[in-house]
Amino acid sequence: MPDATKLACLRSHITEFRMALLAVGVGSVFTVGGGILYAVQAYGFRELAIGLSLLTTGLVMLGSGTVKR
């Protein structure tokens, strides 16, 4: 079981803005990789779908105007 002080530290440092940036970063990497795999081998549809969903979610979170940055 994780320590309560570690969880409190994570909650104070991981903001919605940082999570949105992480989702955009990971989503863009998955989208590019999935697009390349889908174009070359026709096996990258799952990666492309996951990347597009993460990218869209991160961009919506960024565009929602988060207060804490």
C-alpha positions as CSV (number, residue, x, y, z in Angstrom):
1,M,0.0,0.0,0.0
2,P,1.5,3.4,-1.0
3,D,2.4,5.9,1.7
4,A,-0.1,8.7,2.2
5,T,2.6,11.4,2.0
6,K,3.8,10.1,-1.4
7,L,0.2,10.2,-2.7
8,A,-0.2,13.8,-1.4
9,C,3.0,14.8,-3.1
10,L,1.9,13.3,-6.4
11,R,-1.5,15.0,-6.2
12,S,0.1,18.4,-5.6
13,H,2.6,18.1,-8.5
14,I,0.6,16.3,-11.1
15,T,-1.9,18.8,-12.3
16,E,-4.5,18.6,-15.1
17,F,-2.3,20.7,-17.3
18,R,0.6,18.3,-17.0
19,M,-1.6,15.3,-17.6
20,A,-2.9,17.0,-20.8
21,L,0.6,17.6,-22.0
22,L,1.5,14.0,-21.3
23,A,-1.6,12.8,-23.2
24,V,-0.7,15.1,-26.2
25,G,2.9,13.8,-26.2
26,V,2.1,10.2,-26.0
27,G,-0.8,10.5,-28.4
28,S,1.3,12.2,-31.0
29,V,3.9,9.5,-30.8
30,F,1.3,6.7,-31.1
31,T,-0.4,8.5,-33.9
32,V,2.7,8.9,-36.0
33,G,3.9,5.4,-35.2
34,G,0.5,3.9,-35.9
35,G,0.2,5.9,-39.1
36,I,3.5,4.7,-40.4
37,L,2.8,1.1,-39.4
38,Y,-0.7,1.3,-41.1
39,A,0.7,2.7,-44.3
40,V,3.6,0.3,-44.5
41,Q,2.3,-3.0,-43.1
42,A,-1.4,-2.4,-42.6
43,Y,-1.2,-3.6,-39.0
44,G,-1.1,-0.3,-37.1
45,F,-4.8,0.5,-36.8
46,R,-4.9,-0.1,-33.0
47,E,-1.9,2.1,-32.4
48,L,-3.4,4.8,-34.7
49,A,-6.8,4.7,-32.9
50,I,-5.2,4.8,-29.4
51,G,-2.9,7.7,-30.5
52,L,-5.8,9.7,-32.0
53,S,-7.9,9.2,-28.9
54,L,-5.1,10.3,-26.6
55,L,-4.2,13.2,-28.8
56,T,-7.8,14.4,-29.0
57,T,-8.3,14.0,-25.2
58,G,-5.1,16.0,-24.4
59,L,-6.0,18.8,-26.8
60,V,-9.5,19.0,-25.4
61,M,-8.1,19.2,-21.9
62,L,-5.7,21.9,-23.0
63,G,-8.4,23.9,-24.7
64,S,-10.8,23.7,-21.8
65,G,-8.9,26.5,-20.0
66,T,-7.5,24.8,-17.0
67,V,-7.1,27.2,-14.0
68,K,-4.1,25.6,-12.3
69,R,-0.9,25.6,-14.4
